Amino acid sequence: MPTNKLNDLDPKTWLKFQKSWFIHNPPPRKKGTLVHPAKFPETMAQEFIEFFTKRGQTVLDPMAGTGSALVAALRAGRNSYGVELNPKYAEIAKQIIADERATLGEAIVNLKSEIVNGDAAQITNYQLPIIDYVLTSPPYWDMLRARGADTQKKRRSSADLDVFYSDDPNDLGNVDDYEAFLAKLVEIYRGFKPLLREKAYLTIIVKNVKKGGKIYPLAWDIARELGKTYTLKDEKIWMQDNQSLAPYGLNSAWVSNTFHHYCLQFRNE
Ligand SMILES: C[S@@+](CC[C@H](N)C(=O)[O-])C[C@H]1O[C@@H](n2cnc3c(N)ncnc32)[C@H](O)[C@@H]1O
């Protein structure tokens, strides 16, 4: 067997992860993380981190939300850094990470897990170390602000749950022009190139978005645009099969119930 340069997995687990799609139904969310309208599951993040890094390496989520990638990194024995614009989410993330560290105890005392409350566009000013892997998910354009956004209907009736991220003008979820949003997002992703180790992978979890009766191919646009800076390696499709179907367009038009996300793989080479 040649030496495994990428991760600590056995060949069977490695091969299993290489399938181009997977089903992952998130376990129920922990108290605190519910406030945030769009987080990815820590259990899924851990699988990505364990594939794309070795123990002791360093993971970055430049839009960290309530810190799922950092919690997953701790569980996987990796160092991690996160940047989050919204002070409320940054605080929740810090608390969740502190709780996770307490639970994991001695085994992870030497690992770093730090959240910076700041703008990802300024990431090179935050004195971060060299990063071995980026795992992140952007705002899906301004979809959380769209009145009829399917996932947000239940949340609107609860005063404690956020429906959108913030009113901060630097929050990408507030850019209403699609092309401007895409350009800003790609600029942010390009901006952290100096922090990345040569050959580091990046995974961006994203969906194409539906607005005003048409699709804006956000995942495909990121793939094409960011592929000019990093090598676009692949996609892996995350499917959820525990969601309720809604009768959009019933008897008149094709409107899908979209229960898949693209996990886009890039490499810094
Ligand atoms: C899809 S959510 C990320 C959720 C995160 N993966 C988790 O599991 O908690 C996108 C996040 O980007 C943050 N955000 C938006 N614009 C930002 C910016 N310019 N810099 C840093 N964070 C930003 C939002 O506040 C939101 O928490």
PDBQT file of the ligand as one rigid body, heavy atoms in Angstrom, charges set to zero:
ROOT
HETATM    1  C1  LIG A 301     -25.094  29.227   5.174  1.00  0.00    +0.000 C 
HETATM    2  S1  LIG A 301     -24.627  30.140   6.574  1.00  0.00    +0.000 S 
HETATM    3  C2  LIG A 301     -23.286  29.184   7.234  1.00  0.00    +0.000 C 
HETATM    4  C3  LIG A 301     -23.733  28.226   8.266  1.00  0.00    +0.000 C 
HETATM    5  C4  LIG A 301     -22.605  27.392   8.868  1.00  0.00    +0.000 C 
HETATM    6  N1  LIG A 301     -21.995  26.512   7.884  1.00  0.00    +0.000 N 
HETATM    7  C5  LIG A 301     -23.155  26.550  10.022  1.00  0.00    +0.000 C 
HETATM    8  O1  LIG A 301     -23.293  25.336   9.832  1.00  0.00    +0.000 OA
HETATM    9  O2  LIG A 301     -23.515  27.138  11.058  1.00  0.00    +0.000 OA
HETATM   10  C6  LIG A 301     -23.773  31.543   5.922  1.00  0.00    +0.000 C 
HETATM   11  C7  LIG A 301     -23.213  32.473   7.000  1.00  0.00    +0.000 C 
HETATM   12  O3  LIG A 301     -22.457  33.491   6.345  1.00  0.00    +0.000 OA
HETATM   13  C8  LIG A 301     -22.479  34.626   7.194  1.00  0.00    +0.000 C 
HETATM   14  N2  LIG A 301     -21.981  35.764   6.405  1.00  0.00    +0.000 N 
HETATM   15  C9  LIG A 301     -22.609  36.480   5.440  1.00  0.00    +0.000 A 
HETATM   16  N3  LIG A 301     -21.784  37.404   4.926  1.00  0.00    +0.000 NA
HETATM   17  C10 LIG A 301     -20.584  37.273   5.567  1.00  0.00    +0.000 A 
HETATM   18  C11 LIG A 301     -19.326  37.935   5.470  1.00  0.00    +0.000 A 
HETATM   19  N4  LIG A 301     -19.129  38.947   4.607  1.00  0.00    +0.000 N 
HETATM   20  N5  LIG A 301     -18.311  37.520   6.280  1.00  0.00    +0.000 NA
HETATM   21  C12 LIG A 301     -18.496  36.491   7.172  1.00  0.00    +0.000 A 
HETATM   22  N6  LIG A 301     -19.669  35.847   7.321  1.00  0.00    +0.000 NA
HETATM   23  C13 LIG A 301     -20.696  36.214   6.517  1.00  0.00    +0.000 A 
HETATM   24  C14 LIG A 301     -23.944  34.693   7.634  1.00  0.00    +0.000 C 
HETATM   25  O4  LIG A 301     -24.102  35.469   8.811  1.00  0.00    +0.000 OA
HETATM   26  C15 LIG A 301     -24.259  33.199   7.837  1.00  0.00    +0.000 C 
HETATM   27  O5  LIG A 301     -24.088  32.827   9.191  1.00  0.00    +0.000 OA
ENDROOT
TORSDOF 0
